[in-house]
């Protein structure tokens, strides 16, 4: 059997980057993704040297182990989220390059996991929210196969099921995505988000209603650490009134147009600190969903992006 130098795992940063990307899409949390990858590497180095040398593809081994760790975390996450105060939303990701061009970003720390995540359609908030509706096994099968193109034979090793069963899990997950109707980014999203920003800054309820779909829904995540609405706000008028009420209370709030998980969004900062990150779903020129993250623990990737 062909041996592999153990130093290969140490020197290939692309492997860690790939693992972080897989884990974030599986868990929706930068912190948990990095912990899962760290755990996988710890298990690799915990193997006897002779065992490591027998493994033909350390990358495949690490991916399998990372997938299993994420599967276990997803299984326990449901119980944790039942105790979570209010709605749970994925951690939003900044586009560090965008902040740099705006003149506000500070240099990223080497190996910062948030900077290793590729911002594509599979990390938009709308897509991650759909992933949350899946069972842990469905999510693993779907993400590994449909997003990262892993064969079902390899996924079977992660899930401990047959390739045929993994294929069925991915198909079931695909139906969930289709049923949710999660749209891709639209060309006019930046313009629509800009209109939301302007109306919000002007505290113009009529203008906000004009850019919101009548059946729009706003979901906020404060994690019980900051004040925010605990249940989704439904309907254009109610959302507009809520947003204006927040603007009235938040003196000195600065709104910025920024990429959130690779799509146009809004960031609110106060005294130079990011306090809110909002992402949007836009359909036919109107906002249908707003996801607002205020939990400071989930805003850590944004700490240097101001």
WOCOR-V461541 format. One record per backbone hydrogen bond with DSSP energy under -1.0 kcal/mol. CO is the residue of the C=O (numbers start at 0). NH is the residue of the N-H. E is the energy in kcal/mol with one decimal. If there is no record, write none. Layout:
BEGIN
CO&NH&E + CO&NH&E
END
This chain:
BEGIN
4&7&-1.8 + 5&8&-1.0 + 6&10&-1.9 + 7&11&-1.2 + 10&12&-1.1 + 12&16&-2.4 + 13&17&-2.5 + 14&18&-2.4 + 15&19&-2.6 + 16&20&-2.2 + 17&21&-2.3 + 18&22&-2.8 + 19&23&-2.5 + 20&24&-1.6 + 21&25&-1.6 + 22&26&-2.3 + 23&27&-3.4 + 27&90&-2.5 + 28&32&-2.1 + 29&33&-2.5 + 30&34&-2.3 + 31&35&-2.4 + 32&36&-2.2 + 33&37&-2.6 + 34&38&-2.4 + 35&39&-2.1 + 36&40&-2.3 + 37&41&-2.3 + 38&42&-2.1 + 39&43&-2.0 + 40&44&-2.6 + 43&46&-1.4 + 47&51&-2.2 + 48&52&-2.2 + 56&60&-2.3 + 57&61&-2.9 + 58&62&-2.4 + 59&63&-2.3 + 60&64&-2.3 + 61&65&-2.9 + 62&66&-2.5 + 63&67&-2.0 + 64&68&-2.5 + 65&69&-2.6 + 66&70&-2.2 + 67&71&-2.1 + 68&72&-2.3 + 69&73&-2.8 + 70&74&-1.7 + 71&75&-1.6 + 72&76&-1.7 + 75&79&-1.8 + 76&80&-2.9 + 77&81&-1.2 + 92&260&-2.9 + 94&98&-1.6 + 95&99&-1.9 + 96&100&-2.0 + 97&101&-1.4 + 98&103&-2.1 + 98&104&-1.1 + 99&102&-1.4 + 108&111&-2.0 + 111&114&-1.1 + 112&115&-1.3 + 117&119&-1.2 + 119&122&-2.1 + 123&127&-2.5 + 124&128&-2.5 + 125&129&-1.5 + 126&130&-2.1 + 127&131&-1.4 + 129&132&-1.5 + 130&133&-1.5 + 134&138&-2.6 + 135&139&-2.3 + 136&140&-2.4 + 137&141&-2.8 + 138&142&-2.7 + 139&143&-2.3 + 140&144&-2.0 + 141&145&-2.4 + 142&147&-1.8 + 143&149&-3.3 + 144&148&-1.0 + 150&154&-2.0 + 151&155&-2.2 + 154&158&-2.5 + 155&159&-2.0 + 155&160&-1.0 + 161&165&-2.2 + 162&166&-2.2 + 163&167&-1.8 + 164&168&-2.0 + 165&169&-2.3 + 166&170&-2.0 + 167&171&-2.3 + 168&172&-2.3 + 169&173&-2.3 + 170&174&-1.8 + 171&175&-1.5 + 172&176&-2.0 + 173&177&-2.3 + 174&178&-2.8 + 175&179&-2.2 + 176&180&-1.2 + 185&188&-1.6 + 187&191&-2.3 + 188&192&-2.9 + 189&193&-2.1 + 190&194&-1.9 + 191&195&-2.0 + 192&196&-2.5 + 193&197&-2.5 + 194&198&-2.4 + 195&199&-2.6 + 196&200&-2.7 + 197&201&-1.9 + 198&203&-2.7 + 203&207&-2.1 + 204&208&-2.7 + 205&209&-1.8 + 207&210&-1.0 + 207&211&-1.0 + 210&286&-2.5 + 212&215&-2.4 + 213&235&-1.1 + 215&234&-3.0 + 216&289&-2.3 + 217&232&-2.7 + 218&291&-3.1 + 220&293&-3.6 + 220&294&-1.8 + 221&224&-2.1 + 232&217&-2.8 + 234&238&-2.3 + 235&239&-2.5 + 236&240&-2.5 + 237&241&-2.2 + 238&242&-2.7 + 239&243&-2.2 + 240&244&-2.1 + 241&245&-2.2 + 242&246&-2.1 + 243&247&-2.1 + 244&248&-1.3 + 245&249&-1.9 + 248&250&-1.2 + 249&252&-1.3 + 253&268&-2.4 + 255&266&-2.5 + 257&264&-2.3 + 259&262&-1.4 + 262&259&-3.5 + 264&257&-1.8 + 265&277&-3.2 + 266&255&-2.6 + 267&274&-2.7 + 267&275&-1.7 + 268&253&-2.6 + 269&272&-1.7 + 272&269&-2.6 + 275&267&-2.7 + 276&292&-2.8 + 277&265&-2.2 + 278&290&-2.6 + 280&287&-2.8 + 280&288&-1.3 + 282&285&-1.5 + 285&282&-2.7 + 286&212&-2.9 + 287&216&-1.8 + 288&280&-2.4 + 289&218&-2.8 + 290&278&-2.5 + 291&220&-2.8 + 292&276&-1.9 + 294&297&-1.5 + 298&301&-1.7 + 299&302&-1.9 + 301&304&-1.2 + 303&105&-2.1
END
